[in-house]
Amino acid sequence: MCEYSHVLALLRAWAADHLRRAPSGKKPEIANKTTERALRNRALAICRRLQGMAASQRPRYLDQAVRSL
């Protein structure tokens, strides 16, 4: 579950949905926070953090980390 590509896909999906639902005044700010480079760096950080966690805590942390853009 802690594969980099899986985490990155989750982040991309969440970012696209978040950007689509955002009010027009917030879209530039959200777009700046969800660039491809930012998402890749965030996915890498999440994967590193998941490696040190117990298996039972990983799904909960992953869900929270993806949704806290």
N, C-alpha and C positions, 0 to 999 in steps of 0.2 A: 504494500500500500504506500510505502514511502518512496516510490520511484519518482525521479525528478520529472519525467514527462507527464506523469499522472497529476502531480501537484501543479505543474505549469498549466496543464489543460483546465484544471479546476479554477485556477486564478484567472485565466483568460475568460472563461465563461462567466465568472462572477463579475469581473471588471466590465464586460460587455453589457451584462444585465444592469449593473449599477449605473453605468453611463447612460443607458437607454432610459432608465427611470428617473434620473436626476433632473431637477429643475434647470431651465436653460441658463440661469445665472451661475450655477455650480458646475456646469459641464466643462468649461476650460480647466478649472482646478482639478477635477476628477480625471480628465484626459491627461493632464500633466503627471498625476500620480500613478497612472496605469499605462505608461509607455511600455513597450516590449522589454526594454532594458530593465526597467524597474520591476516588472513581473518576473523576469528571469532571475534577478538578484534575490527577490523575495522568495521564489521557489527554492533556490539554493539554500537560503537561510532556514527555511522551514524543513527541508530534508535533513540538514545537519542537526537541527534540534530534535527531529523525530528519531534519529539514530540513537540518541541517548535516553530515550523514553521506554518505559514498559509498554508492551504490546496493547495492554488494556487501555492505556491513556492516549494512544496515538489517534484514533478516530475523532475523539472529542477535541483534542488540540488542533488537528488538521481542519476541522470544521470551523473552529473559532478563528484560526489564523487566516483562513481564506476569506472569511467574511469581515475581517477587520482592516479593510483597505483604507 
